[in-house]
Amino acid sequence: METYDLIIIGTGAGGGTLLHQLKGSGKRILVLERGGYLPREKANWNSKDVFQKERYHTNEVWKTNEGKDLHPGTGYWVGGNTKVYGAALFRLREQDFDELQHEGGISPAWPLKYVDFESYYTAAEQLYQVHGKMGIDPTEPFRTEDYTYPAVSHEPRIQELHDALVNDGHMPFNMPVAIRLNEADPLNSPCIRCNTCDGYPCMIHAKSDADITCVRPSLDQETVTLLINAKVDQLITSEDGKAIDYINVTIDGKPRQFRAAIVVVACGAINSAALLLKSANEKHPNGLANGSGQLGRNFMKHNSAAMLGISLKENPTSFQKTLACNDYYFGDRDFPYPMGHVQLLGKSDKGQIAPDAPFFTPGVVLSEMADHSVDWWFTGEDLPDENNRVAVIDGQIHLNYTENNLTGFNRLIATWKEVLAKIDTKHVFMPHDIYLSKDIPLAGVAHQVGTARFGTDPNTSVLDLNCKAHEIDNLYVVDGSFFPSIGAVNPSLTIMANAFRVAEHLTKTLNAL
């Protein structure tokens, strides 16, 4: 059995960032990734392969609470889901860390506040080369400094919409995006501002994902070992159940065992909960670190929808993901509850539109729709509910989830339709025909959080404030599992910032070994 100082299971936003921060510790670090390196191939930028055939999603089948098959929109790669994320990296709003009344219930307060994360947000933005500009977003939390990298400019059609929104009294802003772009020197810029970024793997490695930004640079250290195609099957505790003794792993079909002084689980909120549940034993009969009964519960993924606006005016934009709006994040004059967040998606093409269009729609019509479309993404906060949970039955993941807090979210979409109709008169609206709207189904788990919430009370939380399991001395969970609530912006940056925070704690712990 090989022994290390630290084992990190998972290489996504949490695990990859944590590795980057601990790679210079001088300690022996083993990193286990159940997938391999995502291949660089022409299919990376083919919308049919990426969206219709779901080439980069797992073939794994989960179950819903109705017992139906669920094909999750997630992938197992070095870098995790950051390989195909839209690279929109937002800070949670300052109020998101406090108790917040929604129309559908209460979003609970966090045991730490925004001020406890602010410096780590800054560090994560710098590492992931987030481009943005402070002082425009009306809900922006306080910042100790501006973004290191300048905001990504709008292309003409998007600038036109931006100006129209401003003239109408709105406060749109440049979306913070993590791409390796140098607009001042485009000939030497890794990013080429293409239309195959949001949802696609980046063939030229110009997206700041956890693989390119964190994992590969860490492998230069002799003390860091990465094993791919390594699926962790179970964590085995010591006889007293107070520590992880060793872990069982299957690598290319062969069983292996590894031991470390500290074990970090960073598989994503769903798979991390599943792994701890699968590791149940006599000391932990309901799953590791589950004395509170909260492991796997309070799963959140956002209320979300993609909307395709079809205008009579052509939209030749290539890199469209540059504009966002939070004017309705906390409601409006007529609705005193949070509604949510609006941002642009990447520019769609015929291949992306086709699956959601009526089967009889001619190809030429799909092409015309794509040429005239403006693509929007909406997120609203779903509230923690202990009945929304991850369970493992006969070794298979079951995802039980019922939507909640939809009134404000639906109001956001309806309001935005009215706004666009007002500011962009060339838009033509026909419900669900010319203007397509699609709620994201349960399989859309890109924003998964909340299955092992952190807190100070072991009776109501799974992890302590350093994301260590209350009941197991050397077990940490460093991904989106720790969230007590989700807010209404993309959670990736908060996961990265928290990894910086936990890395600071683990550095001291490792030095004491």
Secondary structure as a PSIPRED ss2 file (coil, helix, strand):
# PSIPRED VFORMAT (PSIPRED V4.0)

   1 M C   1.000  0.000  0.000
   2 E E   0.000  0.000  1.000
   3 T E   0.000  0.000  1.000
   4 Y E   0.000  0.000  1.000
   5 D E   0.000  0.000  1.000
   6 L E   0.000  0.000  1.000
   7 I E   0.000  0.000  1.000
   8 I E   0.000  0.000  1.000
   9 I E   0.000  0.000  1.000
  10 G C   1.000  0.000  0.000
  11 T C   1.000  0.000  0.000
  12 G C   1.000  0.000  0.000
  13 A H   0.000  1.000  0.000
  14 G H   0.000  1.000  0.000
  15 G H   0.000  1.000  0.000
  16 G H   0.000  1.000  0.000
  17 T H   0.000  1.000  0.000
  18 L H   0.000  1.000  0.000
  19 L H   0.000  1.000  0.000
  20 H H   0.000  1.000  0.000
  21 Q H   0.000  1.000  0.000
  22 L H   0.000  1.000  0.000
  23 K H   0.000  1.000  0.000
  24 G H   0.000  1.000  0.000
  25 S H   0.000  1.000  0.000
  26 G C   1.000  0.000  0.000
  27 K C   1.000  0.000  0.000
  28 R C   1.000  0.000  0.000
  29 I E   0.000  0.000  1.000
  30 L E   0.000  0.000  1.000
  31 V E   0.000  0.000  1.000
  32 L E   0.000  0.000  1.000
  33 E C   1.000  0.000  0.000
  34 R C   1.000  0.000  0.000
  35 G C   1.000  0.000  0.000
  36 G E   0.000  0.000  1.000
  37 Y C   1.000  0.000  0.000
  38 L C   1.000  0.000  0.000
  39 P C   1.000  0.000  0.000
  40 R C   1.000  0.000  0.000
  41 E C   1.000  0.000  0.000
  42 K H   0.000  1.000  0.000
  43 A H   0.000  1.000  0.000
  44 N H   0.000  1.000  0.000
  45 W H   0.000  1.000  0.000
  46 N C   1.000  0.000  0.000
  47 S H   0.000  1.000  0.000
  48 K H   0.000  1.000  0.000
  49 D H   0.000  1.000  0.000
  50 V H   0.000  1.000  0.000
  51 F H   0.000  1.000  0.000
  52 Q H   0.000  1.000  0.000
  53 K C   1.000  0.000  0.000
  54 E C   1.000  0.000  0.000
  55 R C   1.000  0.000  0.000
  56 Y C   1.000  0.000  0.000
  57 H C   1.000  0.000  0.000
  58 T C   1.000  0.000  0.000
  59 N C   1.000  0.000  0.000
  60 E C   1.000  0.000  0.000
  61 V C   1.000  0.000  0.000
  62 W E   0.000  0.000  1.000
  63 K E   0.000  0.000  1.000
  64 T E   0.000  0.000  1.000
  65 N C   1.000  0.000  0.000
  66 E C   1.000  0.000  0.000
  67 G C   1.000  0.000  0.000
  68 K C   1.000  0.000  0.000
  69 D E   0.000  0.000  1.000
  70 L E   0.000  0.000  1.000
  71 H C   1.000  0.000  0.000
  72 P C   1.000  0.000  0.000
  73 G C   1.000  0.000  0.000
  74 T C   1.000  0.000  0.000
  75 G C   1.000  0.000  0.000
  76 Y C   1.000  0.000  0.000
  77 W E   0.000  0.000  1.000
  78 V C   1.000  0.000  0.000
  79 G C   1.000  0.000  0.000
  80 G H   0.000  1.000  0.000
  81 N H   0.000  1.000  0.000
  82 T H   0.000  1.000  0.000
  83 K H   0.000  1.000  0.000
  84 V C   1.000  0.000  0.000
  85 Y C   1.000  0.000  0.000
  86 G C   1.000  0.000  0.000
  87 A C   1.000  0.000  0.000
  88 A E   0.000  0.000  1.000
  89 L C   1.000  0.000  0.000
  90 F C   1.000  0.000  0.000
  91 R C   1.000  0.000  0.000
  92 L C   1.000  0.000  0.000
  93 R C   1.000  0.000  0.000
  94 E H   0.000  1.000  0.000
  95 Q H   0.000  1.000  0.000
  96 D H   0.000  1.000  0.000
  97 F H   0.000  1.000  0.000
  98 D C   1.000  0.000  0.000
  99 E C   1.000  0.000  0.000
 100 L E   0.000  0.000  1.000
 101 Q E   0.000  0.000  1.000
 102 H E   0.000  0.000  1.000
 103 E C   1.000  0.000  0.000
 104 G C   1.000  0.000  0.000
 105 G E   0.000  0.000  1.000
 106 I E   0.000  0.000  1.000
 107 S E   0.000  0.000  1.000
 108 P C   1.000  0.000  0.000
 109 A C   1.000  0.000  0.000
 110 W C   1.000  0.000  0.000
 111 P C   1.000  0.000  0.000
 112 L C   1.000  0.000  0.000
 113 K C   1.000  0.000  0.000
 114 Y H   0.000  1.000  0.000
 115 V H   0.000  1.000  0.000
 116 D H   0.000  1.000  0.000
 117 F H   0.000  1.000  0.000
 118 E H   0.000  1.000  0.000
 119 S H   0.000  1.000  0.000
 120 Y H   0.000  1.000  0.000
 121 Y H   0.000  1.000  0.000
 122 T H   0.000  1.000  0.000
 123 A H   0.000  1.000  0.000
 124 A H   0.000  1.000  0.000
 125 E H   0.000  1.000  0.000
 126 Q H   0.000  1.000  0.000
 127 L H   0.000  1.000  0.000
 128 Y C   1.000  0.000  0.000
 129 Q C   1.000  0.000  0.000
 130 V E   0.000  0.000  1.000
 131 H E   0.000  0.000  1.000
 132 G C   1.000  0.000  0.000
 133 K C   1.000  0.000  0.000
 134 M C   1.000  0.000  0.000
 135 G C   1.000  0.000  0.000
 136 I C   1.000  0.000  0.000
 137 D C   1.000  0.000  0.000
 138 P C   1.000  0.000  0.000
 139 T C   1.000  0.000  0.000
 140 E C   1.000  0.000  0.000
 141 P C   1.000  0.000  0.000
 142 F C   1.000  0.000  0.000
 143 R C   1.000  0.000  0.000
 144 T C   1.000  0.000  0.000
 145 E C   1.000  0.000  0.000
 146 D C   1.000  0.000  0.000
 147 Y C   1.000  0.000  0.000
 148 T C   1.000  0.000  0.000
 149 Y E   0.000  0.000  1.000
 150 P C   1.000  0.000  0.000
 151 A C   1.000  0.000  0.000
 152 V C   1.000  0.000  0.000
 153 S C   1.000  0.000  0.000
 154 H C   1.000  0.000  0.000
 155 E C   1.000  0.000  0.000
 156 P H   0.000  1.000  0.000
 157 R H   0.000  1.000  0.000
 158 I H   0.000  1.000  0.000
 159 Q H   0.000  1.000  0.000
 160 E H   0.000  1.000  0.000
 161 L H   0.000  1.000  0.000
 162 H H   0.000  1.000  0.000
 163 D H   0.000  1.000  0.000
 164 A H   0.000  1.000  0.000
 165 L H   0.000  1.000  0.000
 166 V H   0.000  1.000  0.000
 167 N H   0.000  1.000  0.000
 168 D C   1.000  0.000  0.000
 169 G C   1.000  0.000  0.000
 170 H C   1.000  0.000  0.000
 171 M C   1.000  0.000  0.000
 172 P C   1.000  0.000  0.000
 173 F E   0.000  0.000  1.000
 174 N E   0.000  0.000  1.000
 175 M C   1.000  0.000  0.000
 176 P C   1.000  0.000  0.000
 177 V E   0.000  0.000  1.000
 178 A E   0.000  0.000  1.000
 179 I E   0.000  0.000  1.000
 180 R C   1.000  0.000  0.000
 181 L C   1.000  0.000  0.000
 182 N C   1.000  0.000  0.000
 183 E C   1.000  0.000  0.000
 184 A C   1.000  0.000  0.000
 185 D C   1.000  0.000  0.000
 186 P H   0.000  1.000  0.000
 187 L H   0.000  1.000  0.000
 188 N H   0.000  1.000  0.000
 189 S C   1.000  0.000  0.000
 190 P C   1.000  0.000  0.000
 191 C C   1.000  0.000  0.000
 192 I C   1.000  0.000  0.000
 193 R C   1.000  0.000  0.000
 194 C C   1.000  0.000  0.000
 195 N C   1.000  0.000  0.000
 196 T C   1.000  0.000  0.000
 197 C C   1.000  0.000  0.000
 198 D C   1.000  0.000  0.000
 199 G C   1.000  0.000  0.000
 200 Y C   1.000  0.000  0.000
 201 P C   1.000  0.000  0.000
 202 C C   1.000  0.000  0.000
 203 M C   1.000  0.000  0.000
 204 I C   1.000  0.000  0.000
 205 H C   1.000  0.000  0.000
 206 A C   1.000  0.000  0.000
 207 K E   0.000  0.000  1.000
 208 S C   1.000  0.000  0.000
 209 D C   1.000  0.000  0.000
 210 A H   0.000  1.000  0.000
 211 D H   0.000  1.000  0.000
 212 I H   0.000  1.000  0.000
 213 T H   0.000  1.000  0.000
 214 C H   0.000  1.000  0.000
 215 V H   0.000  1.000  0.000
 216 R H   0.000  1.000  0.000
 217 P H   0.000  1.000  0.000
 218 S H   0.000  1.000  0.000
 219 L C   1.000  0.000  0.000
 220 D C   1.000  0.000  0.000
 221 Q C   1.000  0.000  0.000
 222 E C   1.000  0.000  0.000
 223 T C   1.000  0.000  0.000
 224 V E   0.000  0.000  1.000
 225 T E   0.000  0.000  1.000
 226 L E   0.000  0.000  1.000
 227 L E   0.000  0.000  1.000
 228 I C   1.000  0.000  0.000
 229 N C   1.000  0.000  0.000
 230 A E   0.000  0.000  1.000
 231 K E   0.000  0.000  1.000
 232 V E   0.000  0.000  1.000
 233 D E   0.000  0.000  1.000
 234 Q E   0.000  0.000  1.000
 235 L E   0.000  0.000  1.000
 236 I E   0.000  0.000  1.000
 237 T E   0.000  0.000  1.000
 238 S C   1.000  0.000  0.000
 239 E C   1.000  0.000  0.000
 240 D C   1.000  0.000  0.000
 241 G C   1.000  0.000  0.000
 242 K C   1.000  0.000  0.000
 243 A C   1.000  0.000  0.000
 244 I E   0.000  0.000  1.000
 245 D E   0.000  0.000  1.000
 246 Y E   0.000  0.000  1.000
 247 I E   0.000  0.000  1.000
 248 N E   0.000  0.000  1.000
 249 V E   0.000  0.000  1.000
 250 T E   0.000  0.000  1.000
 251 I E   0.000  0.000  1.000
 252 D C   1.000  0.000  0.000
 253 G C   1.000  0.000  0.000
 254 K E   0.000  0.000  1.000
 255 P E   0.000  0.000  1.000
 256 R E   0.000  0.000  1.000
 257 Q E   0.000  0.000  1.000
 258 F E   0.000  0.000  1.000
 259 R E   0.000  0.000  1.000
 260 A E   0.000  0.000  1.000
 261 A E   0.000  0.000  1.000
 262 I E   0.000  0.000  1.000
 263 V E   0.000  0.000  1.000
 264 V E   0.000  0.000  1.000
 265 V E   0.000  0.000  1.000
 266 A C   1.000  0.000  0.000
 267 C C   1.000  0.000  0.000
 268 G C   1.000  0.000  0.000
 269 A H   0.000  1.000  0.000
 270 I H   0.000  1.000  0.000
 271 N H   0.000  1.000  0.000
 272 S H   0.000  1.000  0.000
 273 A H   0.000  1.000  0.000
 274 A H   0.000  1.000  0.000
 275 L H   0.000  1.000  0.000
 276 L H   0.000  1.000  0.000
 277 L H   0.000  1.000  0.000
 278 K H   0.000  1.000  0.000
 279 S C   1.000  0.000  0.000
 280 A C   1.000  0.000  0.000
 281 N C   1.000  0.000  0.000
 282 E C   1.000  0.000  0.000
 283 K C   1.000  0.000  0.000
 284 H C   1.000  0.000  0.000
 285 P C   1.000  0.000  0.000
 286 N C   1.000  0.000  0.000
 287 G C   1.000  0.000  0.000
 288 L C   1.000  0.000  0.000
 289 A C   1.000  0.000  0.000
 290 N C   1.000  0.000  0.000
 291 G C   1.000  0.000  0.000
 292 S C   1.000  0.000  0.000
 293 G C   1.000  0.000  0.000
 294 Q C   1.000  0.000  0.000
 295 L C   1.000  0.000  0.000
 296 G C   1.000  0.000  0.000
 297 R C   1.000  0.000  0.000
 298 N C   1.000  0.000  0.000
 299 F C   1.000  0.000  0.000
 300 M E   0.000  0.000  1.000
 301 K C   1.000  0.000  0.000
 302 H C   1.000  0.000  0.000
 303 N E   0.000  0.000  1.000
 304 S E   0.000  0.000  1.000
 305 A E   0.000  0.000  1.000
 306 A E   0.000  0.000  1.000
 307 M E   0.000  0.000  1.000
 308 L E   0.000  0.000  1.000
 309 G E   0.000  0.000  1.000
 310 I E   0.000  0.000  1.000
 311 S E   0.000  0.000  1.000
 312 L C   1.000  0.000  0.000
 313 K C   1.000  0.000  0.000
 314 E C   1.000  0.000  0.000
 315 N C   1.000  0.000  0.000
 316 P C   1.000  0.000  0.000
 317 T C   1.000  0.000  0.000
 318 S C   1.000  0.000  0.000
 319 F C   1.000  0.000  0.000
 320 Q C   1.000  0.000  0.000
 321 K C   1.000  0.000  0.000
 322 T C   1.000  0.000  0.000
 323 L E   0.000  0.000  1.000
 324 A E   0.000  0.000  1.000
 325 C E   0.000  0.000  1.000
 326 N C   1.000  0.000  0.000
 327 D C   1.000  0.000  0.000
 328 Y C   1.000  0.000  0.000
 329 Y C   1.000  0.000  0.000
 330 F C   1.000  0.000  0.000
 331 G C   1.000  0.000  0.000
 332 D E   0.000  0.000  1.000
 333 R C   1.000  0.000  0.000
 334 D C   1.000  0.000  0.000
 335 F E   0.000  0.000  1.000
 336 P C   1.000  0.000  0.000
 337 Y C   1.000  0.000  0.000
 338 P C   1.000  0.000  0.000
 339 M C   1.000  0.000  0.000
 340 G C   1.000  0.000  0.000
 341 H E   0.000  0.000  1.000
 342 V E   0.000  0.000  1.000
 343 Q E   0.000  0.000  1.000
 344 L E   0.000  0.000  1.000
 345 L C   1.000  0.000  0.000
 346 G C   1.000  0.000  0.000
 347 K C   1.000  0.000  0.000
 348 S C   1.000  0.000  0.000
 349 D C   1.000  0.000  0.000
 350 K H   0.000  1.000  0.000
 351 G H   0.000  1.000  0.000
 352 Q H   0.000  1.000  0.000
 353 I H   0.000  1.000  0.000
 354 A H   0.000  1.000  0.000
 355 P H   0.000  1.000  0.000
 356 D H   0.000  1.000  0.000
 357 A C   1.000  0.000  0.000
 358 P C   1.000  0.000  0.000
 359 F C   1.000  0.000  0.000
 360 F C   1.000  0.000  0.000
 361 T C   1.000  0.000  0.000
 362 P C   1.000  0.000  0.000
 363 G H   0.000  1.000  0.000
 364 V H   0.000  1.000  0.000
 365 V H   0.000  1.000  0.000
 366 L H   0.000  1.000  0.000
 367 S H   0.000  1.000  0.000
 368 E H   0.000  1.000  0.000
 369 M H   0.000  1.000  0.000
 370 A H   0.000  1.000  0.000
 371 D H   0.000  1.000  0.000
 372 H H   0.000  1.000  0.000
 373 S E   0.000  0.000  1.000
 374 V E   0.000  0.000  1.000
 375 D E   0.000  0.000  1.000
 376 W E   0.000  0.000  1.000
 377 W E   0.000  0.000  1.000
 378 F E   0.000  0.000  1.000
 379 T E   0.000  0.000  1.000
 380 G E   0.000  0.000  1.000
 381 E C   1.000  0.000  0.000
 382 D C   1.000  0.000  0.000
 383 L C   1.000  0.000  0.000
 384 P C   1.000  0.000  0.000
 385 D C   1.000  0.000  0.000
 386 E C   1.000  0.000  0.000
 387 N C   1.000  0.000  0.000
 388 N C   1.000  0.000  0.000
 389 R E   0.000  0.000  1.000
 390 V E   0.000  0.000  1.000
 391 A E   0.000  0.000  1.000
 392 V E   0.000  0.000  1.000
 393 I E   0.000  0.000  1.000
 394 D C   1.000  0.000  0.000
 395 G C   1.000  0.000  0.000
 396 Q E   0.000  0.000  1.000
 397 I E   0.000  0.000  1.000
 398 H E   0.000  0.000  1.000
 399 L E   0.000  0.000  1.000
 400 N E   0.000  0.000  1.000
 401 Y C   1.000  0.000  0.000
 402 T C   1.000  0.000  0.000
 403 E C   1.000  0.000  0.000
 404 N C   1.000  0.000  0.000
 405 N C   1.000  0.000  0.000
 406 L H   0.000  1.000  0.000
 407 T H   0.000  1.000  0.000
 408 G H   0.000  1.000  0.000
 409 F H   0.000  1.000  0.000
 410 N H   0.000  1.000  0.000
 411 R H   0.000  1.000  0.000
 412 L H   0.000  1.000  0.000
 413 I H   0.000  1.000  0.000
 414 A H   0.000  1.000  0.000
 415 T H   0.000  1.000  0.000
 416 W H   0.000  1.000  0.000
 417 K H   0.000  1.000  0.000
 418 E H   0.000  1.000  0.000
 419 V H   0.000  1.000  0.000
 420 L H   0.000  1.000  0.000
 421 A H   0.000  1.000  0.000
 422 K H   0.000  1.000  0.000
 423 I H   0.000  1.000  0.000
 424 D C   1.000  0.000  0.000
 425 T C   1.000  0.000  0.000
 426 K C   1.000  0.000  0.000
 427 H E   0.000  0.000  1.000
 428 V C   1.000  0.000  0.000
 429 F C   1.000  0.000  0.000
 430 M C   1.000  0.000  0.000
 431 P E   0.000  0.000  1.000
 432 H C   1.000  0.000  0.000
 433 D C   1.000  0.000  0.000
 434 I C   1.000  0.000  0.000
 435 Y E   0.000  0.000  1.000
 436 L E   0.000  0.000  1.000
 437 S E   0.000  0.000  1.000
 438 K E   0.000  0.000  1.000
 439 D E   0.000  0.000  1.000
 440 I C   1.000  0.000  0.000
 441 P C   1.000  0.000  0.000
 442 L C   1.000  0.000  0.000
 443 A C   1.000  0.000  0.000
 444 G C   1.000  0.000  0.000
 445 V C   1.000  0.000  0.000
 446 A C   1.000  0.000  0.000
 447 H C   1.000  0.000  0.000
 448 Q C   1.000  0.000  0.000
 449 V E   0.000  0.000  1.000
 450 G C   1.000  0.000  0.000
 451 T C   1.000  0.000  0.000
 452 A C   1.000  0.000  0.000
 453 R C   1.000  0.000  0.000
 454 F E   0.000  0.000  1.000
 455 G C   1.000  0.000  0.000
 456 T C   1.000  0.000  0.000
 457 D C   1.000  0.000  0.000
 458 P C   1.000  0.000  0.000
 459 N C   1.000  0.000  0.000
 460 T C   1.000  0.000  0.000
 461 S C   1.000  0.000  0.000
 462 V C   1.000  0.000  0.000
 463 L E   0.000  0.000  1.000
 464 D C   1.000  0.000  0.000
 465 L C   1.000  0.000  0.000
 466 N C   1.000  0.000  0.000
 467 C C   1.000  0.000  0.000
 468 K E   0.000  0.000  1.000
 469 A E   0.000  0.000  1.000
 470 H C   1.000  0.000  0.000
 471 E C   1.000  0.000  0.000
 472 I C   1.000  0.000  0.000
 473 D C   1.000  0.000  0.000
 474 N C   1.000  0.000  0.000
 475 L E   0.000  0.000  1.000
 476 Y E   0.000  0.000  1.000
 477 V E   0.000  0.000  1.000
 478 V C   1.000  0.000  0.000
 479 D C   1.000  0.000  0.000
 480 G H   0.000  1.000  0.000
 481 S H   0.000  1.000  0.000
 482 F H   0.000  1.000  0.000
 483 F C   1.000  0.000  0.000
 484 P C   1.000  0.000  0.000
 485 S C   1.000  0.000  0.000
 486 I C   1.000  0.000  0.000
 487 G C   1.000  0.000  0.000
 488 A C   1.000  0.000  0.000
 489 V C   1.000  0.000  0.000
 490 N C   1.000  0.000  0.000
 491 P C   1.000  0.000  0.000
 492 S H   0.000  1.000  0.000
 493 L H   0.000  1.000  0.000
 494 T H   0.000  1.000  0.000
 495 I H   0.000  1.000  0.000
 496 M H   0.000  1.000  0.000
 497 A H   0.000  1.000  0.000
 498 N H   0.000  1.000  0.000
 499 A H   0.000  1.000  0.000
 500 F H   0.000  1.000  0.000
 501 R H   0.000  1.000  0.000
 502 V H   0.000  1.000  0.000
 503 A H   0.000  1.000  0.000
 504 E H   0.000  1.000  0.000
 505 H H   0.000  1.000  0.000
 506 L H   0.000  1.000  0.000
 507 T H   0.000  1.000  0.000
 508 K H   0.000  1.000  0.000
 509 T H   0.000  1.000  0.000
 510 L H   0.000  1.000  0.000
 511 N H   0.000  1.000  0.000
 512 A C   1.000  0.000  0.000
 513 L C   1.000  0.000  0.000
